[in-house]
Amino acid sequence: MKIKSAEFVMSNSNVTKAPKDRIPEYAFIGRSNVGKSSLINMLMGRKDLAKTSGKPGKTQLINHFKVNNNWFLVDLPGYGYSQVSKKKRVIFQRFIENYFKEREQLVCTFVLVDSRHDPQKIDLDFMQFLGENQIPFCIVFTKADKLGSSKLNKQIVSYKKKLLQTWEEVPTSFITSSSTGLGRDEFLQFIEGVNEDIADNFQ
């Protein structure tokens, strides 16, 4: 897939006010500071489409971007630690949950995890939530350039073994680096393939 256009459409915290376009939607979510905005910018070939910050919790709304005029990329608030009040974190959780349960256009969620870290309970719990609600998802290992290839492979194998303790099979996964562009082609090919497979559903 070639990215011809990527445009910001809207931000909101109410799924009922999200765009009404009947086109496929792909959500990006992960722990605060997992490198989500950097990954989105890398995939879109832009430096500032999604706002990056060294301060966790920068994304606080549901952000819709229309790509190639035929699918939405959705940048969601990070879960877990962020420098916002406990009250706000509860609100984030509620409208994120509403988004996943009510958004009919959503076809796949990309759950980002830092490849340098062992499986975190909060990530595993979130994947469990998606599974229980029959929401398709893929795992995206970020910051792969921070590890040597041997260490990276060990981390990925270890992560998948942990998942197989509770899942019958491991979801599709991608290994990425926003710095080097690793994984970009595979990622975009996957989205293009899904869009082709489900085209009839959005006629």
C-alpha positions in Angstrom: 0.0 0.0 0.0 1.2 3.5 -0.9 0.2 6.3 1.4 -1.2 9.0 -0.8 -2.9 11.1 1.8 -3.4 11.1 5.6 -5.5 13.8 7.1 -6.7 14.6 10.6 -10.5 14.6 10.8 -11.5 15.0 14.4 -10.9 14.4 18.1 -13.6 13.6 20.6 -14.4 11.5 23.7 -17.8 10.3 22.6 -18.0 7.4 20.2 -21.4 8.6 19.0 -19.8 11.7 17.6 -17.1 9.8 15.6 -17.1 10.1 11.8 -20.1 8.5 10.1 -18.2 7.4 7.0 -18.8 3.7 6.2 -15.1 2.8 5.8 -12.8 0.4 7.7 -11.2 1.6 10.9 -8.0 0.5 12.6 -7.3 1.5 16.2 -3.9 2.0 17.7 -3.5 1.6 21.5 -0.9 0.7 24.1 0.6 1.7 27.4 1.6 5.3 27.8 5.0 6.0 26.2 5.1 2.9 24.1 5.9 4.9 21.0 2.4 5.0 19.5 2.6 8.5 17.9 6.1 7.8 16.5 4.9 4.6 15.0 1.8 6.2 13.4 4.0 9.0 11.9 6.4 6.4 10.5 3.6 4.3 8.9 2.1 7.4 7.3 5.5 8.8 6.2 4.9 12.0 8.1 6.8 13.7 11.0 4.0 15.4 12.7 0.7 13.7 11.9 0.3 12.4 15.4 1.7 14.5 18.1 4.7 13.0 19.9 5.8 13.8 23.4 8.3 12.6 26.0 5.5 13.1 28.6 3.3 10.1 29.0 -0.4 10.6 28.5 -0.2 13.1 25.7 -3.1 11.6 23.7 -6.3 12.1 25.7 -9.0 11.9 23.0 -10.1 9.5 20.2 -8.3 10.9 17.2 -9.5 10.0 13.7 -7.2 10.3 10.6 -8.5 9.5 7.1 -6.0 7.6 5.0 -6.1 7.4 1.2 -9.7 8.6 1.6 -10.8 4.9 2.1 -9.9 3.9 5.7 -9.5 5.5 9.2 -6.5 5.3 11.5 -7.6 5.9 15.0 -5.1 7.1 17.7 -6.4 6.2 21.1 -5.3 7.3 24.6 -2.6 5.2 26.2 -3.6 3.1 29.2 -1.6 2.5 32.3 0.7 5.1 33.9 0.3 8.7 32.6 0.7 12.0 34.3 -3.0 12.8 34.6 -5.3 12.6 37.5 -6.9 9.4 38.6 -10.3 10.8 37.8 -9.3 11.5 34.2 -7.8 8.0 33.9 -11.2 6.5 34.8 -12.9 8.7 32.2 -10.4 7.5 29.6 -11.1 3.9 30.4 -14.9 4.4 30.1 -14.9 6.1 26.7 -12.2 3.8 25.4 -14.3 0.8 26.4 -17.4 2.4 24.8 -15.4 2.9 21.6 -14.4 -0.7 21.4 -17.9 -2.1 22.2 -19.9 0.3 20.0 -17.8 1.3 17.0 -19.2 -0.8 14.1 -16.6 0.3 11.6 -13.7 -1.0 13.7 -12.1 -4.0 11.9 -8.8 -4.4 13.8 -7.0 -3.1 16.8 -3.2 -2.8 17.0 -2.0 -3.3 20.6 1.4 -1.9 21.0 3.9 -3.3 23.4 7.5 -2.3 24.0 9.7 -5.1 22.7 12.3 -4.4 25.5 9.9 -5.4 28.3 8.6 -8.8 29.5 4.9 -9.3 29.3 3.0 -6.7 31.4 -0.2 -7.6 33.2 -1.9 -4.5 32.0 -1.3 -5.4 28.4 -2.3 -9.0 28.9 -5.5 -7.9 30.6 -6.3 -5.5 27.8 -5.9 -8.3 25.2 -8.1 -10.4 27.3 -10.8 -7.7 27.2 -10.5 -7.6 23.4 -10.8 -11.4 23.2 -13.8 -11.6 25.5 -15.6 -9.0 23.4 -14.6 -10.7 20.1 -12.6 -7.6 18.8 -9.9 -8.7 16.3 -6.4 -7.5 17.3 -2.8 -7.7 16.3 0.2 -7.2 18.6 2.8 -4.7 17.6 6.2 -4.9 19.1 7.8 -1.4 19.1 11.3 0.0 19.6 12.9 -3.1 18.1 16.0 -1.1 17.2 16.8 -0.8 20.9 17.7 -4.5 21.1 20.2 -6.7 19.3 18.7 -9.3 17.0 19.4 -12.2 19.4 17.9 -10.4 22.4 14.9 -9.2 20.4 14.2 -12.8 19.2 14.3 -14.1 22.7 11.9 -11.4 23.9 9.4 -12.2 21.1 9.6 -15.9 21.7 9.2 -15.4 25.5 6.2 -13.1 24.9 4.4 -15.6 22.6 5.0 -18.4 25.1 3.4 -16.4 27.8 0.4 -15.7 25.5 0.0 -19.4 24.7 -0.7 -20.1 28.4 -4.1 -18.5 28.0 -4.7 -18.2 24.2 -5.2 -21.1 21.8 -3.0 -19.3 19.2 -0.9 -16.2 19.1 -2.5 -13.2 17.3 -0.8 -11.8 14.2 2.2 -9.8 15.3 4.5 -7.2 13.8 8.0 -6.2 14.8 8.6 -2.4 14.3 11.0 0.4 14.7 9.9 4.0 14.2 13.5 5.0 13.9 14.5 2.6 11.1 11.1 2.0 9.4 11.3 -1.7 10.3 7.9 -3.4 9.7 6.3 -0.6 7.7 5.8 -2.5 4.5 4.4 -5.6 6.3 2.1 -3.5 8.3 0.6 -1.6 5.4 0.3 -4.8 3.3 -1.7 -6.3 6.1 -4.1 -3.4 6.2 -4.4 -3.4 2.5 -5.2 -7.1 2.5 -7.9 -6.7 5.2 -9.5 -3.8 3.3 -9.7 -6.0 0.2 -11.1 -9.0 2.2 -13.9 -6.9 3.8 -14.7 -4.5 1.0 -18.2 -6.0 0.5 -19.1 -5.3 4.1 -18.7 -1.5 3.5 -20.6 -1.2 0.3 
